[in-house]
Amino acid sequence: MDEGTRRAIFDRARDRAEAAGTPIESDPRFIGWVELWIIGEIDLNELKRRYSDLLVSRNVRSRISRLV
């Protein structure tokens, strides 16, 4: 799959989510990882893994802040 195809896939997914009123992740790290996927530097599984790790770290920080 080439860069143009990956960019079109992401753009369509973003457009569908926005049309449905679903916010798209705005964290600069996520956007950077998407760009790496688009240019072919990482594969989709790596993008998913990184995003999952980001969500887990947010959850942990949120739980810790509630304890303090």
PyMOL Python script that loads the backbone (N, CA, C, O; Angstrom):
from pymol import cmd

cmd.read_pdbstr("""\
ATOM      1  N   MET A   1       0.856  -1.165   0.000  1.00  0.00           N
ATOM      2  CA  MET A   1       0.000   0.000   0.000  1.00  0.00           C
ATOM      3  C   MET A   1       0.907   1.234   0.000  1.00  0.00           C
ATOM      4  O   MET A   1       1.891   1.296   0.737  1.00  0.00           O
ATOM      5  N   ASP A   2       0.561   2.203  -0.831  1.00  0.00           N
ATOM      6  CA  ASP A   2       1.418   3.386  -0.930  1.00  0.00           C
ATOM      7  C   ASP A   2       0.928   4.509  -0.013  1.00  0.00           C
ATOM      8  O   ASP A   2      -0.143   4.425   0.587  1.00  0.00           O
ATOM      9  N   GLU A   3       1.735   5.546   0.074  1.00  0.00           N
ATOM     10  CA  GLU A   3       1.452   6.673   0.962  1.00  0.00           C
ATOM     11  C   GLU A   3       0.104   7.331   0.654  1.00  0.00           C
ATOM     12  O   GLU A   3      -0.652   7.660   1.568  1.00  0.00           O
ATOM     13  N   GLY A   4      -0.188   7.517  -0.607  1.00  0.00           N
ATOM     14  CA  GLY A   4      -1.446   8.149  -0.994  1.00  0.00           C
ATOM     15  C   GLY A   4      -2.655   7.336  -0.552  1.00  0.00           C
ATOM     16  O   GLY A   4      -3.662   7.894  -0.116  1.00  0.00           O
ATOM     17  N   THR A   5      -2.551   6.031  -0.666  1.00  0.00           N
ATOM     18  CA  THR A   5      -3.649   5.156  -0.244  1.00  0.00           C
ATOM     19  C   THR A   5      -3.846   5.226   1.266  1.00  0.00           C
ATOM     20  O   THR A   5      -4.972   5.339   1.750  1.00  0.00           O
ATOM     21  N   ARG A   6      -2.726   5.158   2.014  1.00  0.00           N
ATOM     22  CA  ARG A   6      -2.833   5.233   3.478  1.00  0.00           C
ATOM     23  C   ARG A   6      -3.402   6.580   3.916  1.00  0.00           C
ATOM     24  O   ARG A   6      -4.230   6.630   4.825  1.00  0.00           O
ATOM     25  N   ARG A   7      -2.971   7.674   3.282  1.00  0.00           N
ATOM     26  CA  ARG A   7      -3.499   8.996   3.639  1.00  0.00           C
ATOM     27  C   ARG A   7      -5.006   9.056   3.351  1.00  0.00           C
ATOM     28  O   ARG A   7      -5.771   9.592   4.153  1.00  0.00           O
ATOM     29  N   ALA A   8      -5.422   8.513   2.220  1.00  0.00           N
ATOM     30  CA  ALA A   8      -6.844   8.507   1.874  1.00  0.00           C
ATOM     31  C   ALA A   8      -7.649   7.695   2.883  1.00  0.00           C
ATOM     32  O   ALA A   8      -8.759   8.083   3.247  1.00  0.00           O
ATOM     33  N   ILE A   9      -7.102   6.576   3.335  1.00  0.00           N
ATOM     34  CA  ILE A   9      -7.776   5.748   4.342  1.00  0.00           C
ATOM     35  C   ILE A   9      -7.960   6.542   5.624  1.00  0.00           C
ATOM     36  O   ILE A   9      -9.052   6.562   6.192  1.00  0.00           O
ATOM     37  N   PHE A  10      -6.899   7.196   6.083  1.00  0.00           N
ATOM     38  CA  PHE A  10      -7.007   7.975   7.319  1.00  0.00           C
ATOM     39  C   PHE A  10      -7.981   9.136   7.147  1.00  0.00           C
ATOM     40  O   PHE A  10      -8.804   9.394   8.025  1.00  0.00           O
ATOM     41  N   ASP A  11      -7.890   9.829   6.027  1.00  0.00           N
ATOM     42  CA  ASP A  11      -8.783  10.972   5.793  1.00  0.00           C
ATOM     43  C   ASP A  11     -10.245  10.542   5.793  1.00  0.00           C
ATOM     44  O   ASP A  11     -11.094  11.223   6.369  1.00  0.00           O
ATOM     45  N   ARG A  12     -10.546   9.407   5.145  1.00  0.00           N
ATOM     46  CA  ARG A  12     -11.927   8.912   5.123  1.00  0.00           C
ATOM     47  C   ARG A  12     -12.397   8.535   6.528  1.00  0.00           C
ATOM     48  O   ARG A  12     -13.526   8.840   6.914  1.00  0.00           O
ATOM     49  N   ALA A  13     -11.529   7.874   7.287  1.00  0.00           N
ATOM     50  CA  ALA A  13     -11.894   7.482   8.653  1.00  0.00           C
ATOM     51  C   ALA A  13     -12.144   8.715   9.513  1.00  0.00           C
ATOM     52  O   ALA A  13     -13.109   8.761  10.277  1.00  0.00           O
ATOM     53  N   ARG A  14     -11.277   9.711   9.387  1.00  0.00           N
ATOM     54  CA  ARG A  14     -11.454  10.951  10.146  1.00  0.00           C
ATOM     55  C   ARG A  14     -12.739  11.659   9.745  1.00  0.00           C
ATOM     56  O   ARG A  14     -13.487  12.130  10.602  1.00  0.00           O
ATOM     57  N   ASP A  15     -12.994  11.735   8.443  1.00  0.00           N
ATOM     58  CA  ASP A  15     -14.208  12.402   7.959  1.00  0.00           C
ATOM     59  C   ASP A  15     -15.470  11.693   8.446  1.00  0.00           C
ATOM     60  O   ASP A  15     -16.434  12.348   8.844  1.00  0.00           O
ATOM     61  N   ARG A  16     -15.470  10.358   8.418  1.00  0.00           N
ATOM     62  CA  ARG A  16     -16.632   9.597   8.908  1.00  0.00           C
ATOM     63  C   ARG A  16     -16.843   9.832  10.399  1.00  0.00           C
ATOM     64  O   ARG A  16     -17.973  10.018  10.850  1.00  0.00           O
ATOM     65  N   ALA A  17     -15.762   9.822  11.154  1.00  0.00           N
ATOM     66  CA  ALA A  17     -15.883  10.036  12.597  1.00  0.00           C
ATOM     67  C   ALA A  17     -16.414  11.441  12.888  1.00  0.00           C
ATOM     68  O   ALA A  17     -17.298  11.608  13.728  1.00  0.00           O
ATOM     69  N   GLU A  18     -15.888  12.430  12.212  1.00  0.00           N
ATOM     70  CA  GLU A  18     -16.347  13.801  12.426  1.00  0.00           C
ATOM     71  C   GLU A  18     -17.813  13.953  12.036  1.00  0.00           C
ATOM     72  O   GLU A  18     -18.569  14.634  12.729  1.00  0.00           O
ATOM     73  N   ALA A  19     -18.218  13.335  10.947  1.00  0.00           N
ATOM     74  CA  ALA A  19     -19.611  13.409  10.502  1.00  0.00           C
ATOM     75  C   ALA A  19     -20.549  12.758  11.525  1.00  0.00           C
ATOM     76  O   ALA A  19     -21.703  13.161  11.666  1.00  0.00           O
ATOM     77  N   ALA A  20     -20.041  11.755  12.228  1.00  0.00           N
ATOM     78  CA  ALA A  20     -20.841  11.070  13.241  1.00  0.00           C
ATOM     79  C   ALA A  20     -20.761  11.763  14.599  1.00  0.00           C
ATOM     80  O   ALA A  20     -21.405  11.340  15.560  1.00  0.00           O
ATOM     81  N   GLY A  21     -19.967  12.827  14.670  1.00  0.00           N
ATOM     82  CA  GLY A  21     -19.821  13.542  15.935  1.00  0.00           C
ATOM     83  C   GLY A  21     -18.851  12.891  16.902  1.00  0.00           C
ATOM     84  O   GLY A  21     -18.846  13.203  18.093  1.00  0.00           O
ATOM     85  N   THR A  22     -18.038  11.994  16.393  1.00  0.00           N
ATOM     86  CA  THR A  22     -17.047  11.305  17.217  1.00  0.00           C
ATOM     87  C   THR A  22     -15.711  12.031  17.120  1.00  0.00           C
ATOM     88  O   THR A  22     -15.161  12.183  16.030  1.00  0.00           O
ATOM     89  N   PRO A  23     -15.193  12.476  18.252  1.00  0.00           N
ATOM     90  CA  PRO A  23     -13.907  13.190  18.191  1.00  0.00           C
ATOM     91  C   PRO A  23     -12.766  12.252  17.803  1.00  0.00           C
ATOM     92  O   PRO A  23     -12.758  11.071  18.152  1.00  0.00           O
ATOM     93  N   ILE A  24     -11.823  12.804  17.084  1.00  0.00           N
ATOM     94  CA  ILE A  24     -10.612  12.071  16.702  1.00  0.00           C
ATOM     95  C   ILE A  24      -9.511  12.452  17.680  1.00  0.00           C
ATOM     96  O   ILE A  24      -9.411  13.605  18.097  1.00  0.00           O
ATOM     97  N   GLU A  25      -8.698  11.492  18.038  1.00  0.00           N
ATOM     98  CA  GLU A  25      -7.580  11.734  18.945  1.00  0.00           C
ATOM     99  C   GLU A  25      -6.749  12.913  18.450  1.00  0.00           C
ATOM    100  O   GLU A  25      -6.374  12.967  17.279  1.00  0.00           O
ATOM    101  N   SER A  26      -6.464  13.859  19.347  1.00  0.00           N
ATOM    102  CA  SER A  26      -5.718  15.046  18.951  1.00  0.00           C
ATOM    103  C   SER A  26      -4.318  15.107  19.560  1.00  0.00           C
ATOM    104  O   SER A  26      -3.578  16.064  19.332  1.00  0.00           O
ATOM    105  N   ASP A  27      -3.962  14.087  20.331  1.00  0.00           N
ATOM    106  CA  ASP A  27      -2.640  14.069  20.955  1.00  0.00           C
ATOM    107  C   ASP A  27      -1.572  14.121  19.859  1.00  0.00           C
ATOM    108  O   ASP A  27      -1.616  13.336  18.912  1.00  0.00           O
ATOM    109  N   PRO A  28      -0.619  15.041  19.986  1.00  0.00           N
ATOM    110  CA  PRO A  28       0.426  15.159  18.958  1.00  0.00           C
ATOM    111  C   PRO A  28       1.206  13.869  18.740  1.00  0.00           C
ATOM    112  O   PRO A  28       1.665  13.601  17.629  1.00  0.00           O
ATOM    113  N   ARG A  29       1.360  13.067  19.795  1.00  0.00           N
ATOM    114  CA  ARG A  29       2.059  11.789  19.617  1.00  0.00           C
ATOM    115  C   ARG A  29       1.282  10.884  18.672  1.00  0.00           C
ATOM    116  O   ARG A  29       1.865  10.268  17.780  1.00  0.00           O
ATOM    117  N   PHE A  30      -0.032  10.803  18.864  1.00  0.00           N
ATOM    118  CA  PHE A  30      -0.852   9.971  17.992  1.00  0.00           C
ATOM    119  C   PHE A  30      -0.794  10.470  16.555  1.00  0.00           C
ATOM    120  O   PHE A  30      -0.614   9.681  15.627  1.00  0.00           O
ATOM    121  N   ILE A  31      -0.945  11.767  16.371  1.00  0.00           N
ATOM    122  CA  ILE A  31      -0.892  12.338  15.024  1.00  0.00           C
ATOM    123  C   ILE A  31       0.454  12.037  14.372  1.00  0.00           C
ATOM    124  O   ILE A  31       0.517  11.721  13.184  1.00  0.00           O
ATOM    125  N   GLY A  32       1.524  12.134  15.148  1.00  0.00           N
ATOM    126  CA  GLY A  32       2.849  11.796  14.622  1.00  0.00           C
ATOM    127  C   GLY A  32       2.961  10.347  14.212  1.00  0.00           C
ATOM    128  O   GLY A  32       3.558  10.026  13.185  1.00  0.00           O
ATOM    129  N   TRP A  33       2.380   9.463  15.025  1.00  0.00           N
ATOM    130  CA  TRP A  33       2.408   8.028  14.690  1.00  0.00           C
ATOM    131  C   TRP A  33       1.591   7.751  13.439  1.00  0.00           C
ATOM    132  O   TRP A  33       1.976   6.921  12.615  1.00  0.00           O
ATOM    133  N   VAL A  34       0.471   8.438  13.293  1.00  0.00           N
ATOM    134  CA  VAL A  34      -0.338   8.282  12.074  1.00  0.00           C
ATOM    135  C   VAL A  34       0.492   8.698  10.870  1.00  0.00           C
ATOM    136  O   VAL A  34       0.494   8.019   9.843  1.00  0.00           O
ATOM    137  N   GLU A  35       1.194   9.809  10.999  1.00  0.00           N
ATOM    138  CA  GLU A  35       2.042  10.259   9.883  1.00  0.00           C
ATOM    139  C   GLU A  35       3.125   9.233   9.570  1.00  0.00           C
ATOM    140  O   GLU A  35       3.433   8.995   8.402  1.00  0.00           O
ATOM    141  N   LEU A  36       3.704   8.624  10.598  1.00  0.00           N
ATOM    142  CA  LEU A  36       4.707   7.574  10.362  1.00  0.00           C
ATOM    143  C   LEU A  36       4.085   6.394   9.632  1.00  0.00           C
ATOM    144  O   LEU A  36       4.718   5.808   8.754  1.00  0.00           O
ATOM    145  N   TRP A  37       2.844   6.036   9.984  1.00  0.00           N
ATOM    146  CA  TRP A  37       2.158   4.958   9.286  1.00  0.00           C
ATOM    147  C   TRP A  37       1.887   5.354   7.836  1.00  0.00           C
ATOM    148  O   TRP A  37       2.075   4.554   6.920  1.00  0.00           O
ATOM    149  N   ILE A  38       1.447   6.586   7.640  1.00  0.00           N
ATOM    150  CA  ILE A  38       1.133   7.051   6.286  1.00  0.00           C
ATOM    151  C   ILE A  38       2.357   6.977   5.382  1.00  0.00           C
ATOM    152  O   ILE A  38       2.252   6.562   4.227  1.00  0.00           O
ATOM    153  N   ILE A  39       3.514   7.376   5.900  1.00  0.00           N
ATOM    154  CA  ILE A  39       4.716   7.358   5.046  1.00  0.00           C
ATOM    155  C   ILE A  39       5.392   5.989   5.011  1.00  0.00           C
ATOM    156  O   ILE A  39       6.393   5.798   4.321  1.00  0.00           O
ATOM    157  N   GLY A  40       4.829   5.031   5.769  1.00  0.00           N
ATOM    158  CA  GLY A  40       5.344   3.668   5.703  1.00  0.00           C
ATOM    159  C   GLY A  40       6.482   3.360   6.657  1.00  0.00           C
ATOM    160  O   GLY A  40       7.135   2.325   6.522  1.00  0.00           O
ATOM    161  N   GLU A  41       6.733   4.241   7.625  1.00  0.00           N
ATOM    162  CA  GLU A  41       7.813   4.001   8.583  1.00  0.00           C
ATOM    163  C   GLU A  41       7.431   2.960   9.633  1.00  0.00           C
ATOM    164  O   GLU A  41       8.293   2.242  10.139  1.00  0.00           O
ATOM    165  N   ILE A  42       6.140   2.877   9.962  1.00  0.00           N
ATOM    166  CA  ILE A  42       5.654   1.851  10.887  1.00  0.00           C
ATOM    167  C   ILE A  42       4.434   1.194  10.256  1.00  0.00           C
ATOM    168  O   ILE A  42       3.770   1.779   9.400  1.00  0.00           O
ATOM    169  N   ASP A  43       4.149  -0.027  10.689  1.00  0.00           N
ATOM    170  CA  ASP A  43       2.957  -0.694  10.154  1.00  0.00           C
ATOM    171  C   ASP A  43       1.758  -0.421  11.070  1.00  0.00           C
ATOM    172  O   ASP A  43       1.904   0.157  12.148  1.00  0.00           O
ATOM    173  N   LEU A  44       0.597  -0.838  10.631  1.00  0.00           N
ATOM    174  CA  LEU A  44      -0.630  -0.561  11.363  1.00  0.00           C
ATOM    175  C   LEU A  44      -0.618  -1.203  12.747  1.00  0.00           C
ATOM    176  O   LEU A  44      -1.132  -0.616  13.699  1.00  0.00           O
ATOM    177  N   ASN A  45      -0.047  -2.388  12.874  1.00  0.00           N
ATOM    178  CA  ASN A  45       0.020  -3.035  14.182  1.00  0.00           C
ATOM    179  C   ASN A  45       0.854  -2.219  15.162  1.00  0.00           C
ATOM    180  O   ASN A  45       0.512  -2.136  16.342  1.00  0.00           O
ATOM    181  N   GLU A  46       1.937  -1.619  14.694  1.00  0.00           N
ATOM    182  CA  GLU A  46       2.767  -0.782  15.552  1.00  0.00           C
ATOM    183  C   GLU A  46       2.012   0.481  15.953  1.00  0.00           C
ATOM    184  O   GLU A  46       2.098   0.916  17.102  1.00  0.00           O
ATOM    185  N   LEU A  47       1.282   1.067  15.025  1.00  0.00           N
ATOM    186  CA  LEU A  47       0.459   2.234  15.346  1.00  0.00           C
ATOM    187  C   LEU A  47      -0.551   1.874  16.427  1.00  0.00           C
ATOM    188  O   LEU A  47      -0.719   2.617  17.394  1.00  0.00           O
ATOM    189  N   LYS A  48      -1.216   0.751  16.269  1.00  0.00           N
ATOM    190  CA  LYS A  48      -2.196   0.306  17.263  1.00  0.00           C
ATOM    191  C   LYS A  48      -1.536   0.068  18.615  1.00  0.00           C
ATOM    192  O   LYS A  48      -2.090   0.442  19.648  1.00  0.00           O
ATOM    193  N   ARG A  49      -0.356  -0.551  18.618  1.00  0.00           N
ATOM    194  CA  ARG A  49       0.346  -0.839  19.874  1.00  0.00           C
ATOM    195  C   ARG A  49       0.702   0.459  20.589  1.00  0.00           C
ATOM    196  O   ARG A  49       0.482   0.592  21.792  1.00  0.00           O
ATOM    197  N   ARG A  50       1.249   1.410  19.849  1.00  0.00           N
ATOM    198  CA  ARG A  50       1.628   2.689  20.455  1.00  0.00           C
ATOM    199  C   ARG A  50       0.408   3.420  21.013  1.00  0.00           C
ATOM    200  O   ARG A  50       0.460   3.980  22.108  1.00  0.00           O
ATOM    201  N   TYR A  51      -0.673   3.410  20.265  1.00  0.00           N
ATOM    202  CA  TYR A  51      -1.875   4.090  20.738  1.00  0.00           C
ATOM    203  C   TYR A  51      -2.437   3.401  21.979  1.00  0.00           C
ATOM    204  O   TYR A  51      -2.876   4.067  22.916  1.00  0.00           O
ATOM    205  N   SER A  52      -2.425   2.086  21.985  1.00  0.00           N
ATOM    206  CA  SER A  52      -2.883   1.339  23.143  1.00  0.00           C
ATOM    207  C   SER A  52      -2.034   1.680  24.371  1.00  0.00           C
ATOM    208  O   SER A  52      -2.570   1.879  25.462  1.00  0.00           O
ATOM    209  N   ASP A  53      -0.725   1.746  24.195  1.00  0.00           N
ATOM    210  CA  ASP A  53       0.166   2.119  25.296  1.00  0.00           C
ATOM    211  C   ASP A  53      -0.149   3.526  25.801  1.00  0.00           C
ATOM    212  O   ASP A  53      -0.114   3.775  27.006  1.00  0.00           O
ATOM    213  N   LEU A  54      -0.454   4.437  24.896  1.00  0.00           N
ATOM    214  CA  LEU A  54      -0.818   5.797  25.279  1.00  0.00           C
ATOM    215  C   LEU A  54      -2.089   5.791  26.119  1.00  0.00           C
ATOM    216  O   LEU A  54      -2.156   6.467  27.146  1.00  0.00           O
ATOM    217  N   LEU A  55      -3.085   5.042  25.698  1.00  0.00           N
ATOM    218  CA  LEU A  55      -4.339   4.970  26.450  1.00  0.00           C
ATOM    219  C   LEU A  55      -4.126   4.362  27.828  1.00  0.00           C
ATOM    220  O   LEU A  55      -4.700   4.832  28.810  1.00  0.00           O
ATOM    221  N   VAL A  56      -3.308   3.326  27.907  1.00  0.00           N
ATOM    222  CA  VAL A  56      -3.013   2.703  29.200  1.00  0.00           C
ATOM    223  C   VAL A  56      -2.314   3.702  30.112  1.00  0.00           C
ATOM    224  O   VAL A  56      -2.662   3.807  31.288  1.00  0.00           O
ATOM    225  N   SER A  57      -1.338   4.435  29.595  1.00  0.00           N
ATOM    226  CA  SER A  57      -0.624   5.392  30.442  1.00  0.00           C
ATOM    227  C   SER A  57      -1.557   6.498  30.927  1.00  0.00           C
ATOM    228  O   SER A  57      -1.418   6.965  32.057  1.00  0.00           O
ATOM    229  N   ARG A  58      -2.491   6.919  30.105  1.00  0.00           N
ATOM    230  CA  ARG A  58      -3.477   7.917  30.544  1.00  0.00           C
ATOM    231  C   ARG A  58      -4.341   7.363  31.672  1.00  0.00           C
ATOM    232  O   ARG A  58      -4.623   8.054  32.651  1.00  0.00           O
ATOM    233  N   ASN A  59      -4.752   6.118  31.521  1.00  0.00           N
ATOM    234  CA  ASN A  59      -5.596   5.487  32.526  1.00  0.00           C
ATOM    235  C   ASN A  59      -4.849   5.390  33.853  1.00  0.00           C
ATOM    236  O   ASN A  59      -5.419   5.674  34.907  1.00  0.00           O
ATOM    237  N   VAL A  60      -3.600   4.999  33.811  1.00  0.00           N
ATOM    238  CA  VAL A  60      -2.793   4.877  35.026  1.00  0.00           C
ATOM    239  C   VAL A  60      -2.634   6.245  35.681  1.00  0.00           C
ATOM    240  O   VAL A  60      -2.812   6.376  36.892  1.00  0.00           O
ATOM    241  N   ARG A  61      -2.303   7.255  34.900  1.00  0.00           N
ATOM    242  CA  ARG A  61      -2.143   8.611  35.456  1.00  0.00           C
ATOM    243  C   ARG A  61      -3.450   9.098  36.074  1.00  0.00           C
ATOM    244  O   ARG A  61      -3.445   9.727  37.133  1.00  0.00           O
ATOM    245  N   SER A  62      -4.557   8.809  35.417  1.00  0.00           N
ATOM    246  CA  SER A  62      -5.856   9.227  35.931  1.00  0.00           C
ATOM    247  C   SER A  62      -6.153   8.563  37.268  1.00  0.00           C
ATOM    248  O   SER A  62      -6.632   9.213  38.197  1.00  0.00           O
ATOM    249  N   ARG A  63      -5.871   7.277  37.364  1.00  0.00           N
ATOM    250  CA  ARG A  63      -6.106   6.557  38.622  1.00  0.00           C
ATOM    251  C   ARG A  63      -5.211   7.086  39.739  1.00  0.00           C
ATOM    252  O   ARG A  63      -5.654   7.239  40.878  1.00  0.00           O
ATOM    253  N   ILE A  64      -3.973   7.361  39.416  1.00  0.00           N
ATOM    254  CA  ILE A  64      -3.038   7.878  40.423  1.00  0.00           C
ATOM    255  C   ILE A  64      -3.494   9.248  40.904  1.00  0.00           C
ATOM    256  O   ILE A  64      -3.460   9.528  42.102  1.00  0.00           O
ATOM    257  N   SER A  65      -3.915  10.094  39.990  1.00  0.00           N
ATOM    258  CA  SER A  65      -4.319  11.446  40.387  1.00  0.00           C
ATOM    259  C   SER A  65      -5.562  11.420  41.282  1.00  0.00           C
ATOM    260  O   SER A  65      -5.740  12.302  42.123  1.00  0.00           O
ATOM    261  N   ARG A  66      -6.409  10.427  41.104  1.00  0.00           N
ATOM    262  CA  ARG A  66      -7.590  10.307  41.968  1.00  0.00           C
ATOM    263  C   ARG A  66      -7.225   9.842  43.372  1.00  0.00           C
ATOM    264  O   ARG A  66      -7.960  10.096  44.326  1.00  0.00           O
ATOM    265  N   LEU A  67      -6.090   9.162  43.497  1.00  0.00           N
ATOM    266  CA  LEU A  67      -5.655   8.674  44.801  1.00  0.00           C
ATOM    267  C   LEU A  67      -4.963   9.758  45.620  1.00  0.00           C
ATOM    268  O   LEU A  67      -4.942   9.708  46.850  1.00  0.00           O
ATOM    269  N   VAL A  68      -4.413  10.712  44.938  1.00  0.00           N
ATOM    270  CA  VAL A  68      -3.618  11.749  45.611  1.00  0.00           C
ATOM    271  C   VAL A  68      -4.483  12.859  46.127  1.00  0.00           C
ATOM    272  O   VAL A  68      -3.977  13.812  46.719  1.00  0.00           O
TER     273      VAL A  68
END
""", "prot")
cmd.dss("prot")
cmd.show_as("cartoon", "prot")
cmd.util.cbc("prot")
cmd.orient("prot")
